[in-house]
Amino acid sequence: MRARDLMTAPVITVHPWTSAKEAAELLSMHGFTALPVVDDDDRLVGIVTEADLIRGRIPADSRYSHEPRESVAGKTAGDLMTTPVTAMSSGTDVADLCQALVDARIRAMPIVDGSAVVGIVTRGDVVRVLAREDAEIARDVRHRLEIYGGGGRWEVAVRDGSVHITDQFDDESDRHVARLLALAVPGVVAADTAYAGEEQRR
């Protein structure tokens, strides 16, 4: 599975001069956790997150705080954004993308084509894919296999995202391709194949 298979596109972006308030409104309105920041040529220059927007922007309640702090209201996305920002291409393996999200402790990854932003993938996007129903996954796997090897040839069973494919023909190279096709389906966490005749002899 590649980043293009689960990214949100088109992606909503902001400019460095976009006000923090407008960025907060966009996040709230669309339920996002982050917004890519782009320049005049739509090139990625940073990312502004929920954490960036709330940091230091709410004044402390002077009735309860011994050390009143001033808020930093009036800032722009350019003032608050994280830069430089990590981004990945639409062809990035989702496994690598997930590892990058975890290693960098970030919640969203901009997806780029060259320097142009074409989408964004969040941890929530990945979790939604992992939560797909087994029946839904099985239907998608069968569809891909029927396109590749015809109908009636494959039996597909899915349990908790793990796919088992039984092939009516004894063709190891086809089974290898079938496994790769299954692994490319969103929600699949593992896949294996077997020849029907071999399974019947067990």
NORKAWO-V800568 format. One record per residue. N is the residue number from 1. RES is the residue in one small letter. PHI is phi in whole degrees, 0 to 359 (NA if undefined). PSI is psi in whole degrees, -180 to 180 (NA if undefined). D_CENTER is the distance of its C-alpha to the mean C-alpha in Angstrom with 2 decimals. Layout:
N_RES_PHI_PSI_D_CENTER ; N_RES_PHI_PSI_D_CENTER
//
This chain:
1_m_NA_138_10.37 ; 2_r_249_163_9.07 ; 3_a_304_-37_6.28 ; 4_r_298_-24_8.45 ; 5_d_286_-20_8.24 ; 6_l_227_2_5.22 ; 7_m_290_152_5.11 ; 8_t_276_124_7.70 ; 9_a_209_144_10.92 ; 10_p_292_157_13.49 ; 11_v_261_144_12.43 ; 12_i_275_127_15.13 ; 13_t_239_165_16.63 ; 14_v_231_167_19.75 ; 15_h_256_162_22.59 ; 16_p_303_-28_24.24 ; 17_w_271_-2_27.09 ; 18_t_297_136_25.14 ; 19_s_291_152_26.62 ; 20_a_300_-36_24.85 ; 21_k_297_-45_25.97 ; 22_e_295_-40_24.39 ; 23_a_298_-42_21.02 ; 24_a_296_-39_21.38 ; 25_e_297_-41_22.33 ; 26_l_295_-44_19.25 ; 27_l_299_-46_16.95 ; 28_s_294_-43_19.24 ; 29_m_296_-39_19.66 ; 30_h_257_-4_16.06 ; 31_g_72_25_14.75 ; 32_f_277_166_12.40 ; 33_t_250_-14_12.34 ; 34_a_201_155_12.64 ; 35_l_231_125_14.07 ; 36_p_296_144_14.40 ; 37_v_251_127_18.15 ; 38_v_236_156_19.84 ; 39_d_270_-168_23.50 ; 40_d_300_-28_26.01 ; 41_d_263_16_24.76 ; 42_d_62_25_21.10 ; 43_r_271_140_20.34 ; 44_l_292_126_17.81 ; 45_v_238_-12_20.05 ; 46_g_179_-174_18.16 ; 47_i_215_139_15.79 ; 48_v_244_127_17.23 ; 49_t_247_171_15.83 ; 50_e_305_-43_17.42 ; 51_a_298_-40_19.20 ; 52_d_299_-39_20.60 ; 53_l_284_-28_21.96 ; 54_i_266_-16_23.69 ; 55_r_295_114_25.10 ; 56_g_72_11_28.84 ; 57_r_261_-11_28.75 ; 58_i_254_118_30.44 ; 59_p_292_145_34.11 ; 60_a_292_145_35.54 ; 61_d_286_113_37.97 ; 62_s_295_-16_41.35 ; 63_r_287_-23_42.97 ; 64_y_241_-15_41.11 ; 65_s_259_133_40.16 ; 66_h_279_-18_42.87 ; 67_e_234_84_41.01 ; 68_p_304_139_39.86 ; 69_r_241_141_36.94 ; 70_e_278_144_36.47 ; 71_s_280_167_33.22 ; 72_v_246_43_31.73 ; 73_a_301_150_31.47 ; 74_g_95_-1_31.46 ; 75_k_287_160_28.93 ; 76_t_256_169_26.64 ; 77_a_301_-37_22.96 ; 78_g_296_-34_24.45 ; 79_d_289_-34_26.37 ; 80_l_262_-19_23.56 ; 81_m_294_156_20.56 ; 82_t_272_128_19.38 ; 83_t_209_142_20.54 ; 84_p_293_161_20.17 ; 85_v_245_142_16.39 ; 86_t_281_137_14.13 ; 87_a_218_161_12.06 ; 88_m_225_161_10.93 ; 89_s_276_164_11.85 ; 90_s_293_-19_10.34 ; 91_g_270_5_12.07 ; 92_t_295_135_10.58 ; 93_d_298_132_10.44 ; 94_v_299_-30_7.27 ; 95_a_298_-42_10.03 ; 96_d_292_-39_10.95 ; 97_l_297_-45_7.73 ; 98_c_298_-41_7.79 ; 99_q_298_-39_11.46 ; 100_a_294_-40_11.29 ; 101_l_300_-43_9.54 ; 102_v_289_-47_12.29 ; 103_d_298_-40_15.02 ; 104_a_273_-5_14.78 ; 105_r_55_46_14.39 ; 106_i_243_159_12.00 ; 107_r_256_-11_9.59 ; 108_a_215_143_7.73 ; 109_m_235_115_7.49 ; 110_p_295_143_9.32 ; 111_i_249_128_9.29 ; 112_v_236_155_12.98 ; 113_d_241_101_15.71 ; 114_g_71_-118_18.51 ; 115_s_251_0_18.62 ; 116_a_272_134_17.49 ; 117_v_283_126_14.22 ; 118_v_243_-9_12.72 ; 119_g_182_-176_9.35 ; 120_i_209_143_6.83 ; 121_v_239_130_3.24 ; 122_t_248_166_4.73 ; 123_r_303_-38_6.14 ; 124_g_299_-37_7.25 ; 125_d_299_-43_4.60 ; 126_v_293_-43_4.88 ; 127_v_297_-41_8.45 ; 128_r_299_-38_9.08 ; 129_v_295_-43_8.56 ; 130_l_295_-23_10.81 ; 131_a_271_1_13.15 ; 132_r_301_144_13.96 ; 133_e_295_142_17.73 ; 134_d_302_-39_19.43 ; 135_a_296_-37_21.53 ; 136_e_293_-43_18.68 ; 137_i_297_-46_17.25 ; 138_a_301_-41_20.88 ; 139_r_299_-43_21.50 ; 140_d_293_-40_18.71 ; 141_v_296_-47_19.96 ; 142_r_302_-42_23.53 ; 143_h_300_-46_22.85 ; 144_r_295_-40_21.56 ; 145_l_291_-36_24.49 ; 146_e_294_-37_26.99 ; 147_i_295_-39_26.09 ; 148_y_282_-49_26.57 ; 149_g_237_9_29.60 ; 150_g_89_160_31.01 ; 151_g_282_156_31.31 ; 152_g_80_-4_33.13 ; 153_r_271_-32_32.45 ; 154_w_246_141_29.50 ; 155_e_248_133_29.17 ; 156_v_237_127_25.72 ; 157_a_235_136_25.32 ; 158_v_232_132_22.17 ; 159_r_222_119_22.34 ; 160_d_52_38_19.54 ; 161_g_86_-7_17.07 ; 162_s_269_128_19.61 ; 163_v_255_133_21.13 ; 164_h_241_124_24.81 ; 165_i_246_127_26.20 ; 166_t_251_126_29.95 ; 167_d_257_131_31.45 ; 168_q_289_-21_34.94 ; 169_f_253_149_35.75 ; 170_d_267_79_36.25 ; 171_d_227_103_34.20 ; 172_e_296_-37_32.22 ; 173_s_292_-38_30.54 ; 174_d_294_-39_29.35 ; 175_r_294_-34_28.01 ; 176_h_297_-45_26.08 ; 177_v_296_-41_24.48 ; 178_a_300_-41_23.88 ; 179_r_295_-43_22.00 ; 180_l_296_-39_19.73 ; 181_l_296_-41_19.18 ; 182_a_294_-41_18.33 ; 183_l_295_-21_15.84 ; 184_a_277_-6_13.91 ; 185_v_278_128_13.63 ; 186_p_304_131_10.51 ; 187_g_101_-16_11.73 ; 188_v_282_126_14.24 ; 189_v_255_-19_14.75 ; 190_a_198_156_18.07 ; 191_a_209_140_20.53 ; 192_d_220_164_24.23 ; 193_t_227_160_27.04 ; 194_a_208_155_30.79 ; 195_y_273_131_33.87 ; 196_a_303_-41_35.46 ; 197_g_297_-37_38.92 ; 198_e_292_-40_38.06 ; 199_e_293_-35_36.64 ; 200_q_291_-28_39.81 ; 201_r_282_-14_42.03 ; 202_r_284_NA_40.52
//
